[in-house]
Amino acid sequence: MNAPDDTREAIRSSVRAICARFPPTYWRTLDSQREYPHAFVDALTEAGLLAALIPTEYGGAGLGLLEAATVLGEINHFGGNASACHAQMYVMSVLLRHGSAEQKNRFLPDIAAGRLRLQAFAVTEPNSGSDTTAIETTAVRSGDRYVVNGQKIFISRVLQSDLMLLLARTTPRAAVQKKTDGISLFLIDLRKTKGLEVRPIRTMLNHATNALFFEDVEVPADQLIGEEGKGFSYVLDGMNAERVLVAAEAIGDGRWFIEKAVAYAKERVVFGKPIGANQGVQFPIAKAHTAITAASMLTENAARLFDARQSCAAEANMAKYLAAEAAWEAANVCMDTFGGYGFAEEYDVERKFREVRLYINAPVSRNMALSYIGQHLLGLPRSFS
């Protein structure tokens, strides 16, 4: 369901109150030490904000993707980093729509209460990238369980999660008519998993990213999500939700950059006047603001369609594409406005600049989003098989 606007404003107020307890110095310290924001995530959990999508019968708020997007966007708008907790939102949509009643009863109450974290989604592999159907990790049925072998790459928050969604092939690609068939989705209980090696990858971002190695990892058959071989279609639901939520995060970042640029352009005086009086400074900020506003409208529309269970893949791709481009434009405008000061850690521009660059590449790169729009909306021929 979608809440009225006053509920969304109440959500924003709650997020702002929490963010006020975690000032920029908190995020700078975590960034420099590459540490996970446990205290911040715990505060969001205690406030019930990370249970936005969980139905009330399981202890959640029973809200929609639009409200979840409001939470994440507001975190970034106030200088935080919502990537630390966004997976619990978009992964949740998969579990809610395709998980069994037993799985929901077993896990959702503890997730809503904060006793369990579901923050990891293992899809990407060294040889698959944007071509999800090319995954090579296998899950072979053996009695009452599946045995998993393979590798995953750039999987975030595994060491900070209790549960993880895993995509694996249960039927070889050569044995299916459609390459999207034979792929299954599992809910992995990381607390009980043996044979999984997690190797952290240090990147330019503080995203707790890892490489995963599965060696004869046993997964109980009752942790298969939905039907065997149908996992790819289930993941599409999660990917659409992910694109909408990340678009909201990008918009939040864009607003942060614009507000920082505006404030600095008003107070910085050069040649006897505020630099914001110069069209060369003012117009790029205005252009960035316009793009962020347009992206926000697209994103809200995509979220409403998702919540109404209507087709939203095209809208989600357009929202993610435009939000990422607009946020990156805002980041560059802010950096240009600050000049040399933008490179100093104490202003936080360089940290957010690094964080927002990821949106151009993931989730879903700008070219894959444009490819989807060209083929599915405009009817243009496909450029790859």
C-alpha positions as CSV (number, residue, x, y, z in Angstrom):
1,M,0.0,0.0,0.0
2,N,1.0,3.6,-0.3
3,A,0.7,5.9,2.7
4,P,-0.6,9.5,2.4
5,D,1.8,12.3,2.1
6,D,1.6,13.2,5.8
7,T,2.8,9.7,6.6
8,R,5.8,10.1,4.2
9,E,6.6,13.4,5.9
10,A,6.5,11.7,9.3
11,I,8.9,9.2,7.9
12,R,11.2,12.0,6.7
13,S,11.1,13.6,10.2
14,S,11.9,10.3,11.9
15,V,14.9,9.7,9.5
16,R,16.1,13.3,10.0
17,A,16.0,12.9,13.8
18,I,18.1,9.7,13.6
19,C,20.5,11.3,11.2
20,A,21.0,14.2,13.5
21,R,22.5,11.8,16.1
22,F,25.1,10.7,13.5
23,P,27.0,13.8,12.3
24,P,29.4,14.0,9.4
25,T,32.3,13.1,11.7
26,Y,30.7,9.7,12.3
27,W,30.6,8.9,8.6
28,R,34.1,10.3,8.0
29,T,35.5,8.0,10.6
30,L,33.7,5.0,9.3
31,D,34.8,5.8,5.8
32,S,38.5,6.2,6.7
33,Q,38.5,3.0,8.7
34,R,36.2,1.1,6.3
35,E,33.8,0.1,9.1
36,Y,30.2,-0.7,8.9
37,P,27.7,1.7,10.6
38,H,26.3,-0.8,13.1
39,A,25.0,1.9,15.5
40,F,23.2,3.8,12.7
41,V,21.6,0.7,11.3
42,D,20.6,-0.4,14.8
43,A,18.9,3.0,15.3
44,L,17.0,2.7,12.1
45,T,15.9,-0.8,13.1
46,E,14.8,0.3,16.6
47,A,12.7,3.0,15.0
48,G,11.0,0.4,12.7
49,L,12.2,2.1,9.6
50,L,13.9,-1.0,8.1
51,A,10.7,-3.0,8.6
52,A,8.8,-0.6,6.3
53,L,7.9,-3.3,3.8
54,I,7.2,-6.1,6.2
55,P,3.4,-6.7,6.8
56,T,2.0,-5.7,10.1
57,E,1.1,-9.4,10.9
58,Y,4.9,-10.1,11.1
59,G,5.7,-7.0,13.1
60,G,6.5,-4.6,10.3
61,A,4.9,-1.3,9.2
62,G,3.1,-2.7,6.2
63,L,4.1,0.1,3.9
64,G,5.1,0.2,0.2
65,L,8.2,0.7,-1.9
66,L,7.4,4.4,-2.1
67,E,7.8,4.7,1.6
68,A,10.9,2.5,1.7
69,A,12.3,4.8,-1.0
70,T,11.5,7.8,1.2
71,V,13.5,6.3,4.1
72,L,16.6,5.6,1.9
73,G,16.5,8.9,0.0
74,E,16.2,10.9,3.2
75,I,19.3,9.2,4.7
76,N,21.4,10.3,1.8
77,H,19.8,13.7,1.7
78,F,21.2,14.3,5.2
79,G,24.7,13.1,4.5
80,G,24.4,9.4,5.5
81,N,25.0,6.3,3.4
82,A,21.9,4.3,2.9
83,S,23.8,1.5,1.1
84,A,24.5,0.1,4.5
85,C,20.9,-1.0,4.8
86,H,19.1,-0.8,1.5
87,A,19.3,-4.5,0.7
88,Q,16.9,-5.3,3.4
89,M,14.4,-3.3,1.5
90,Y,14.8,-4.6,-2.0
91,V,15.5,-8.2,-0.9
92,M,12.4,-8.0,1.2
93,S,10.2,-7.6,-1.9
94,V,11.4,-10.9,-3.2
95,L,10.8,-12.8,0.0
96,L,7.3,-11.2,0.4
97,R,6.2,-11.9,-3.1
98,H,7.7,-15.4,-3.6
99,G,8.6,-16.8,-0.3
100,S,6.5,-19.6,1.3
101,A,4.2,-19.0,4.3
102,E,6.6,-21.1,6.4
103,Q,9.6,-19.0,5.3
104,K,7.8,-15.8,6.1
105,N,6.6,-17.0,9.5
106,R,10.1,-18.2,10.4
107,F,12.1,-15.2,9.4
108,L,10.0,-12.0,9.0
109,P,9.2,-11.4,12.7
110,D,12.9,-11.6,13.7
111,I,13.9,-9.4,10.8
112,A,11.3,-6.8,11.8
113,A,12.4,-6.9,15.4
114,G,16.1,-6.6,14.5
115,R,17.1,-10.0,15.7
116,L,18.1,-10.9,12.2
117,R,19.6,-8.9,9.4
118,L,18.9,-9.6,5.7
119,Q,21.4,-7.4,4.0
120,A,23.1,-9.5,1.4
121,F,22.1,-10.5,-2.2
122,A,24.5,-12.8,-4.0
123,V,24.0,-12.6,-7.8
124,T,27.1,-11.2,-9.5
125,E,29.9,-13.5,-10.6
126,P,33.4,-13.0,-12.1
127,N,32.2,-14.2,-15.5
128,S,28.6,-13.0,-15.6
129,G,28.4,-9.3,-14.7
130,S,25.3,-7.8,-16.4
131,D,24.5,-11.1,-18.0
132,T,22.8,-12.7,-15.0
133,T,21.9,-15.8,-17.0
134,A,25.6,-16.6,-17.4
135,I,26.1,-17.4,-13.7
136,E,28.1,-20.6,-13.1
137,T,27.4,-21.2,-9.4
138,T,25.5,-24.5,-9.1
139,A,23.0,-25.9,-6.6
140,V,22.6,-29.6,-7.0
141,R,19.7,-31.4,-5.3
142,S,20.8,-34.1,-2.9
143,G,18.1,-35.6,-0.8
144,D,16.5,-32.9,1.5
145,R,19.1,-30.3,0.6
146,Y,21.0,-28.6,-2.2
147,V,24.8,-28.6,-2.5
148,V,26.2,-25.3,-3.7
149,N,29.5,-24.7,-5.5
150,G,30.9,-21.6,-7.2
151,Q,31.9,-18.0,-6.8
152,K,30.3,-14.6,-6.3
153,I,32.0,-11.2,-6.6
154,F,31.2,-7.7,-5.3
155,I,28.6,-9.0,-2.7
156,S,28.2,-6.4,0.0
157,R,27.4,-6.8,3.7
158,V,27.8,-10.5,3.9
159,L,29.8,-10.3,7.2
160,Q,27.1,-7.9,8.6
161,S,24.2,-10.1,7.7
162,D,22.5,-13.2,9.2
163,L,20.6,-14.1,6.0
164,M,21.5,-13.8,2.3
165,L,19.6,-14.4,-0.9
166,L,21.6,-16.6,-3.4
167,L,21.0,-17.1,-7.1
168,A,22.4,-20.4,-8.5
169,R,21.9,-22.7,-11.5
170,T,19.9,-25.8,-10.6
171,T,19.8,-27.0,-14.3
172,P,22.8,-26.5,-16.6
173,R,22.4,-23.8,-19.2
174,A,22.9,-26.3,-22.0
175,A,20.0,-28.3,-20.7
176,V,17.3,-25.6,-20.9
177,Q,15.5,-24.1,-23.8
178,K,15.5,-20.6,-22.5
179,K,18.7,-19.3,-20.8
180,T,16.6,-17.7,-18.1
181,D,15.3,-21.1,-17.0
182,G,17.0,-23.4,-14.6
183,I,18.1,-20.7,-12.2
184,S,16.9,-20.9,-8.6
185,L,16.8,-18.6,-5.6
186,F,17.7,-19.6,-2.1
187,L,17.5,-17.9,1.3
188,I,20.8,-18.8,3.0
189,D,21.1,-18.8,6.8
190,L,24.7,-17.5,7.1
191,R,24.8,-18.4,10.8
192,K,24.6,-22.1,10.0
193,T,26.5,-22.2,6.7
194,K,29.7,-24.3,6.4
195,G,32.0,-24.3,3.4
196,L,31.6,-20.6,2.5
197,E,34.7,-18.4,2.4
198,V,34.3,-14.7,2.5
199,R,37.1,-12.5,1.3
200,P,36.7,-8.7,1.8
201,I,37.5,-6.4,-1.2
202,R,38.8,-3.0,-0.3
203,T,37.3,-0.4,-2.8
204,M,37.1,3.3,-3.1
205,L,33.8,3.1,-1.2
206,N,32.9,1.9,2.3
207,H,30.5,-0.7,1.1
208,A,31.8,-3.9,2.9
209,T,32.2,-5.7,-0.4
210,N,33.3,-9.3,-0.7
211,A,34.2,-12.2,-2.9
212,L,32.4,-15.4,-2.0
213,F,33.6,-19.0,-2.5
214,F,31.2,-21.8,-2.1
215,E,32.6,-25.3,-1.6
216,D,30.0,-28.0,-1.1
217,V,27.8,-25.6,0.9
218,E,24.6,-27.5,2.0
219,V,21.4,-25.6,1.9
220,P,18.2,-27.2,3.2
221,A,15.6,-27.7,0.4
222,D,13.0,-25.7,2.4
223,Q,15.1,-22.6,1.9
224,L,14.4,-22.6,-1.8
225,I,12.4,-19.5,-2.7
226,G,9.4,-20.4,-4.8
227,E,9.8,-23.1,-7.5
228,E,13.0,-24.6,-8.6
229,G,14.2,-23.1,-11.9
230,K,12.0,-20.0,-11.7
231,G,14.5,-17.8,-9.7
232,F,15.4,-15.5,-12.6
233,S,11.8,-14.2,-12.8
234,Y,11.8,-13.7,-9.0
235,V,15.0,-11.8,-9.1
236,L,13.6,-9.4,-11.6
237,D,11.1,-8.3,-9.0
238,G,14.0,-7.6,-6.6
239,M,16.0,-5.8,-9.3
240,N,13.1,-3.5,-10.2
241,A,12.7,-2.7,-6.5
242,E,16.5,-2.2,-6.2
243,R,16.6,0.2,-9.1
244,V,13.8,2.3,-7.7
245,L,15.3,2.4,-4.2
246,V,18.8,3.2,-5.5
247,A,17.3,5.9,-7.7
248,A,15.8,7.4,-4.5
249,E,19.2,7.2,-2.8
250,A,20.8,9.0,-5.8
251,I,18.2,11.7,-5.6
252,G,18.9,12.1,-1.9
253,D,22.6,12.5,-2.7
254,G,21.8,14.9,-5.5
255,R,19.8,17.1,-3.1
256,W,22.6,17.0,-0.6
257,F,25.1,18.2,-3.2
258,I,22.8,20.9,-4.5
259,E,22.1,22.3,-1.0
260,K,25.8,22.3,-0.2
261,A,26.6,24.0,-3.5
262,V,23.9,26.7,-2.9
263,A,25.0,27.4,0.6
264,Y,28.7,27.7,-0.4
265,A,27.9,29.8,-3.5
266,K,26.1,32.3,-1.3
267,E,28.8,32.7,1.3
268,R,31.9,32.4,-0.8
269,V,32.9,35.9,-1.9
270,V,35.4,36.5,-4.8
271,F,36.0,39.8,-6.6
272,G,33.6,41.5,-4.2
273,K,30.5,39.4,-4.7
274,P,29.2,35.9,-3.9
275,I,30.3,33.4,-6.5
276,G,26.6,32.3,-6.8
277,A,25.9,35.6,-8.6
278,N,28.0,34.4,-11.5
279,Q,26.0,32.6,-14.2
280,G,28.9,30.2,-14.6
281,V,28.3,29.0,-11.1
282,Q,24.5,29.6,-10.7
283,F,23.3,28.0,-14.0
284,P,24.9,24.6,-13.5
285,I,23.4,24.4,-10.0
286,A,20.0,25.3,-11.4
287,K,20.4,22.7,-14.1
288,A,21.3,20.0,-11.6
289,H,18.4,20.9,-9.4
290,T,16.0,20.6,-12.4
291,A,17.4,17.2,-13.3
292,I,17.1,15.9,-9.7
293,T,13.5,17.2,-9.6
294,A,12.6,15.4,-12.8
295,A,14.3,12.2,-11.6
296,S,12.3,12.3,-8.4
297,M,9.0,12.4,-10.3
298,L,10.1,9.4,-12.4
299,T,11.1,7.5,-9.3
300,E,7.9,8.1,-7.4
301,N,5.9,7.0,-10.4
302,A,8.0,3.7,-10.7
303,A,7.5,3.1,-7.0
304,R,3.7,3.6,-7.2
305,L,3.5,1.1,-10.1
306,F,5.6,-1.4,-8.2
307,D,3.3,-1.1,-5.2
308,A,0.2,-1.5,-7.4
309,R,1.8,-4.7,-8.8
310,Q,1.8,-3.2,-12.3
311,S,4.5,-3.6,-14.9
312,C,7.3,-1.2,-13.9
313,A,10.5,-2.5,-15.4
314,A,10.8,0.3,-18.0
315,E,9.9,2.9,-15.4
316,A,12.4,1.5,-12.9
317,N,15.2,1.6,-15.5
318,M,14.3,5.1,-16.6
319,A,14.2,6.3,-13.0
320,K,17.5,4.6,-12.1
321,Y,19.2,6.0,-15.2
322,L,18.0,9.6,-14.8
323,A,18.6,9.6,-11.1
324,A,22.2,8.3,-11.4
325,E,23.0,10.8,-14.2
326,A,21.4,13.7,-12.3
327,A,23.2,12.8,-9.0
328,W,26.5,12.6,-10.8
329,E,25.9,16.0,-12.4
330,A,25.1,17.4,-9.0
331,A,28.2,15.9,-7.6
332,N,30.4,17.5,-10.2
333,V,28.6,20.9,-9.9
334,C,29.2,20.8,-6.2
335,M,32.8,19.9,-6.6
336,D,33.3,22.7,-9.1
337,T,31.5,25.2,-6.8
338,F,33.7,24.3,-3.8
339,G,36.9,24.3,-5.9
340,G,39.9,23.1,-3.9
341,Y,37.9,22.9,-0.7
342,G,35.8,20.1,-2.3
343,F,38.8,17.8,-2.1
344,A,39.2,18.3,1.7
345,E,37.7,15.5,3.8
346,E,36.2,17.9,6.3
347,Y,33.6,19.2,3.9
348,D,32.4,15.7,3.0
349,V,32.0,16.5,-0.7
350,E,34.8,14.2,-1.7
351,R,33.3,11.3,0.3
352,K,29.9,11.7,-1.2
353,F,31.5,12.3,-4.6
354,R,33.0,8.8,-4.4
355,E,29.8,7.3,-3.2
356,V,27.6,8.7,-5.9
357,R,29.9,7.6,-8.7
358,L,28.8,4.0,-8.2
359,Y,25.3,4.7,-9.4
360,I,26.5,5.2,-13.0
361,N,27.7,1.5,-13.0
362,A,25.5,-0.3,-10.5
363,P,22.9,-1.6,-9.9
364,V,22.4,-1.8,-13.7
365,S,24.9,0.2,-15.7
366,R,23.8,3.3,-17.7
367,N,24.2,1.3,-20.9
368,M,22.1,-1.6,-19.8
369,A,19.4,0.7,-18.7
370,L,19.5,2.5,-22.0
371,S,19.5,-0.8,-23.8
372,Y,16.3,-1.9,-22.0
373,I,14.6,1.4,-22.8
374,G,15.6,1.2,-26.5
375,Q,14.5,-2.3,-26.9
376,H,11.4,-2.6,-24.7
377,L,10.0,0.9,-25.0
378,L,11.1,2.0,-28.5
379,G,11.1,-1.3,-30.2
380,L,14.7,-1.1,-31.4
381,P,16.7,-4.2,-32.3
382,R,18.7,-6.0,-29.6
383,S,22.5,-5.5,-29.9
384,F,23.5,-8.6,-27.9
385,S,22.3,-12.2,-27.6
